[in-house]
Amino acid sequence: MSFRLTSPFALALLLLASACSIGEDEEVRLGHEYDAQIEQELPLITDPAITGYVEELGRAIAGRTSRPDLPWQFHVVNAADVNAFAVPGGFIYVNRGLIERAETMDELAGVLGHEIGHVVLRHSAEQMEARNRTGGVVTAICVLTSLCDGGVAQMAINVAGAAWFARHSRTDEAEADSAGIFAVMATGISPEGIPSFFETLLQERRTQPTILDDWFSSHPLEEDRVVRTRAIIAAVPQAELARLATDSDEFQALKERLRYLPPAPQVTSRTQ
């Protein structure tokens, strides 16, 4: 039996279906490449007491996930703005400004757990795959039809693609929130730091709307995320939550050590 493609759109869909996915080896390779680029472009804190604490905390959380064998690395970016991001393969970056905003250890752990969740769930790798597939389909449609001849039509394609990835990102954030909650709990840390830190950022956005632009540009955050994470935590028995750590002397010592560093340079890090 033979089939005949009856339209350019059918061919585009065939190209979409045949696109190659990114395997774990490729994911790790890309992560190493990004890490090398990031180290050249962003100022990283090298103080062993600071980096050692974040590395130890991050590895403890990552080790309790379904992907403990990734080459996990955790870096502190010497930037005053509030941001954190992950790249494929287990490379996590947290800004100095975020650590300074966190009041307790469980808030920093929640952020690390969230970023670890993105890696464990392969969100960055999946977005690369999706962007490659979407780009291939759009190219095929443009080549095989006159759809892209007009500026308005091209703008419509661009807007539709941007809207899809925005929805995808919000879904990823919710999934990473849930993964972060269970990862920090498995490490013996309270998950309350996740909604608590969200509330701090939302309140700060109300009083200083532009100061958290970097965070909100790469981490869609609305009040419903606070409600959702609190609902997940509410389902955990209170006796179990009471046994989990919320703060530590080591974390407060970390914050104190950061205070003695020279002021952070003005850096913008909007990597997702």
SULLINHU-V366700 format. One record per residue. RES is the residue in one small letter. PHI is phi in whole degrees, 0 to 359 (999 if undefined). OMEGA is omega in whole degrees, -180 to 180 (999 if undefined). Layout:
res=RES phi=PHI omega=OMEGA
res=RES phi=PHI omega=OMEGA
//
This chain:
res=m phi=999 omega=180
res=s phi=240 omega=-180
res=f phi=238 omega=179
res=r phi=240 omega=176
res=l phi=290 omega=-174
res=t phi=265 omega=-180
res=s phi=204 omega=175
res=p phi=301 omega=-179
res=f phi=292 omega=176
res=a phi=296 omega=177
res=l phi=295 omega=179
res=a phi=298 omega=179
res=l phi=295 omega=177
res=l phi=295 omega=177
res=l phi=297 omega=179
res=l phi=297 omega=-177
res=a phi=292 omega=-175
res=s phi=268 omega=-179
res=a phi=297 omega=-178
res=c phi=281 omega=176
res=s phi=269 omega=-179
res=i phi=266 omega=179
res=g phi=279 omega=-176
res=e phi=296 omega=179
res=d phi=300 omega=179
res=e phi=293 omega=178
res=e phi=301 omega=180
res=v phi=293 omega=179
res=r phi=299 omega=178
res=l phi=297 omega=179
res=g phi=300 omega=178
res=h phi=297 omega=179
res=e phi=295 omega=179
res=y phi=298 omega=-178
res=d phi=300 omega=179
res=a phi=296 omega=179
res=q phi=292 omega=-178
res=i phi=297 omega=179
res=e phi=297 omega=178
res=q phi=280 omega=-172
res=e phi=264 omega=-176
res=l phi=245 omega=177
res=p phi=284 omega=-180
res=l phi=254 omega=176
res=i phi=287 omega=-178
res=t phi=247 omega=178
res=d phi=303 omega=-174
res=p phi=297 omega=179
res=a phi=292 omega=-179
res=i phi=284 omega=-178
res=t phi=294 omega=180
res=g phi=295 omega=180
res=y phi=295 omega=-178
res=v phi=295 omega=178
res=e phi=298 omega=-179
res=e phi=295 omega=180
res=l phi=296 omega=-179
res=g phi=297 omega=-180
res=r phi=294 omega=178
res=a phi=297 omega=179
res=i phi=289 omega=-179
res=a phi=299 omega=-179
res=g phi=293 omega=179
res=r phi=263 omega=-179
res=t phi=263 omega=180
res=s phi=280 omega=180
res=r phi=231 omega=-176
res=p phi=290 omega=-173
res=d phi=269 omega=175
res=l phi=295 omega=180
res=p phi=282 omega=-173
res=w phi=302 omega=175
res=q phi=223 omega=-177
res=f phi=231 omega=-177
res=h phi=234 omega=174
res=v phi=251 omega=179
res=v phi=274 omega=-179
res=n phi=279 omega=-179
res=a phi=225 omega=-175
res=a phi=279 omega=-179
res=d phi=285 omega=-177
res=v phi=272 omega=178
res=n phi=195 omega=173
res=a phi=204 omega=179
res=f phi=203 omega=-180
res=a phi=228 omega=172
res=v phi=240 omega=-175
res=p phi=305 omega=173
res=g phi=93 omega=176
res=g phi=105 omega=180
res=f phi=252 omega=-173
res=i phi=242 omega=-180
res=y phi=230 omega=178
res=v phi=230 omega=-179
res=n phi=286 omega=175
res=r phi=307 omega=-179
res=g phi=299 omega=178
res=l phi=290 omega=179
res=i phi=298 omega=180
res=e phi=293 omega=178
res=r phi=284 omega=-178
res=a phi=294 omega=-178
res=e phi=269 omega=-177
res=t phi=225 omega=-177
res=m phi=301 omega=-177
res=d phi=293 omega=176
res=e phi=289 omega=175
res=l phi=295 omega=179
res=a phi=299 omega=179
res=g phi=296 omega=178
res=v phi=296 omega=178
res=l phi=299 omega=179
res=g phi=298 omega=178
res=h phi=297 omega=-179
res=e phi=293 omega=175
res=i phi=299 omega=178
res=g phi=301 omega=177
res=h phi=302 omega=-179
res=v phi=290 omega=-178
res=v phi=301 omega=-179
res=l phi=274 omega=176
res=r phi=61 omega=-177
res=h phi=297 omega=-180
res=s phi=296 omega=-180
res=a phi=296 omega=180
res=e phi=294 omega=178
res=q phi=294 omega=176
res=m phi=298 omega=180
res=e phi=299 omega=-177
res=a phi=296 omega=179
res=r phi=295 omega=178
res=n phi=296 omega=-180
res=r phi=293 omega=-179
res=t phi=298 omega=179
res=g phi=299 omega=179
res=g phi=294 omega=180
res=v phi=293 omega=180
res=v phi=299 omega=179
res=t phi=299 omega=-180
res=a phi=298 omega=179
res=i phi=297 omega=-179
res=c phi=296 omega=-178
res=v phi=288 omega=-172
res=l phi=270 omega=180
res=t phi=224 omega=176
res=s phi=260 omega=-174
res=l phi=300 omega=-175
res=c phi=267 omega=-177
res=d phi=295 omega=-178
res=g phi=268 omega=180
res=g phi=297 omega=-179
res=v phi=294 omega=180
res=a phi=296 omega=179
res=q phi=297 omega=178
res=m phi=298 omega=179
res=a phi=298 omega=178
res=i phi=297 omega=-179
res=n phi=297 omega=-179
res=v phi=294 omega=180
res=a phi=298 omega=178
res=g phi=296 omega=179
res=a phi=297 omega=180
res=a phi=295 omega=180
res=w phi=297 omega=-178
res=f phi=290 omega=176
res=a phi=295 omega=178
res=r phi=294 omega=179
res=h phi=301 omega=-179
res=s phi=295 omega=179
res=r phi=296 omega=177
res=t phi=295 omega=178
res=d phi=301 omega=-179
res=e phi=298 omega=179
res=a phi=296 omega=179
res=e phi=294 omega=179
res=a phi=292 omega=175
res=d phi=301 omega=-179
res=s phi=297 omega=179
res=a phi=298 omega=179
res=g phi=296 omega=179
res=i phi=303 omega=-176
res=f phi=287 omega=179
res=a phi=291 omega=-180
res=v phi=290 omega=177
res=m phi=297 omega=179
res=a phi=296 omega=180
res=t phi=271 omega=-180
res=g phi=89 omega=-178
res=i phi=244 omega=-180
res=s phi=294 omega=177
res=p phi=278 omega=-178
res=e phi=300 omega=-180
res=g phi=296 omega=-178
res=i phi=290 omega=178
res=p phi=294 omega=179
res=s phi=298 omega=180
res=f phi=290 omega=175
res=f phi=303 omega=-178
res=e phi=296 omega=177
res=t phi=299 omega=-179
res=l phi=292 omega=179
res=l phi=296 omega=178
res=q phi=296 omega=-180
res=e phi=292 omega=177
res=r phi=294 omega=179
res=r phi=293 omega=-176
res=t phi=270 omega=180
res=q phi=225 omega=-168
res=p phi=303 omega=-174
res=t phi=261 omega=-171
res=i phi=290 omega=-178
res=l phi=249 omega=-177
res=d phi=304 omega=-177
res=d phi=298 omega=-180
res=w phi=297 omega=-174
res=f phi=289 omega=178
res=s phi=289 omega=-179
res=s phi=248 omega=179
res=h phi=226 omega=179
res=p phi=309 omega=-173
res=l phi=223 omega=175
res=e phi=231 omega=-176
res=e phi=300 omega=-178
res=d phi=294 omega=177
res=r phi=289 omega=175
res=v phi=295 omega=-180
res=v phi=298 omega=-177
res=r phi=295 omega=-179
res=t phi=292 omega=177
res=r phi=294 omega=178
res=a phi=293 omega=178
res=i phi=296 omega=-179
res=i phi=293 omega=-179
res=a phi=297 omega=180
res=a phi=281 omega=179
res=v phi=275 omega=179
res=p phi=305 omega=-177
res=q phi=300 omega=179
res=a phi=297 omega=179
res=e phi=289 omega=179
res=l phi=298 omega=-177
res=a phi=295 omega=-179
res=r phi=275 omega=-174
res=l phi=269 omega=-176
res=a phi=282 omega=177
res=t phi=249 omega=-178
res=d phi=209 omega=179
res=s phi=206 omega=175
res=d phi=297 omega=-179
res=e phi=296 omega=179
res=f phi=293 omega=180
res=q phi=294 omega=175
res=a phi=294 omega=176
res=l phi=300 omega=180
res=k phi=297 omega=179
res=e phi=295 omega=-180
res=r phi=294 omega=178
res=l phi=299 omega=-178
res=r phi=295 omega=-177
res=y phi=269 omega=177
res=l phi=284 omega=173
res=p phi=302 omega=179
res=p phi=305 omega=180
res=a phi=288 omega=176
res=p phi=291 omega=177
res=q phi=283 omega=-177
res=v phi=227 omega=174
res=t phi=248 omega=-179
res=s phi=233 omega=-175
res=r phi=255 omega=179
res=t phi=291 omega=177
res=q phi=266 omega=999
//
